């Protein structure tokens, strides 16, 4: 019973934090930015979400295959993570090599190339912790 309360409390804190960040990004941030800056922000957000597809469904497949089973296949996870991160680094290097004359677009592309690795590794571990019913670790990833 004590463990359930702890899990519920951490889940509640993570969800409330996520709601406040979403409200800030949706309602407060557009008021503080110019139209052009907000358009660049939305372009970055669109590309960041689209590049989560570079996980190629590997953590989702692991989730479907092993949901509810407490046995973790560490060798498979390590191999999958290393392979996916190498692929993501290759894509990031391709994005870094893009050249545009517009300085703001170049900054956006560079930030996307960096965020691909950070966002995809966080998503990978979030799905793996959900699969193994480790809700507290998933809440930590959500808050970060």
Number of C-alpha atoms within 10 A of each C-alpha: 5 7 8 9 10 13 16 14 14 19 20 13 16 19 15 13 15 15 12 11 13 13 12 12 12 11 10 12 14 15 11 10 12 11 11 9 13 15 13 16 15 12 15 19 13 11 16 18 12 11 18 18 10 16 20 10 12 16 20 15 12 18 18 11 11 16 15 12 11 10 9 13 10 9 9 11 17 11 11 17 19 12 13 20 19 13 15 23 16 13 17 20 14 11 17 17 12 11 11 11 7 8 10 12 16 17 15 17 22 17 16 22 23 17 17 23 22 13 15 22 17 16 18 20 17 20 18 22 18 17 22 16 15 13 18 18 18 22 21 14 15 17 16 10
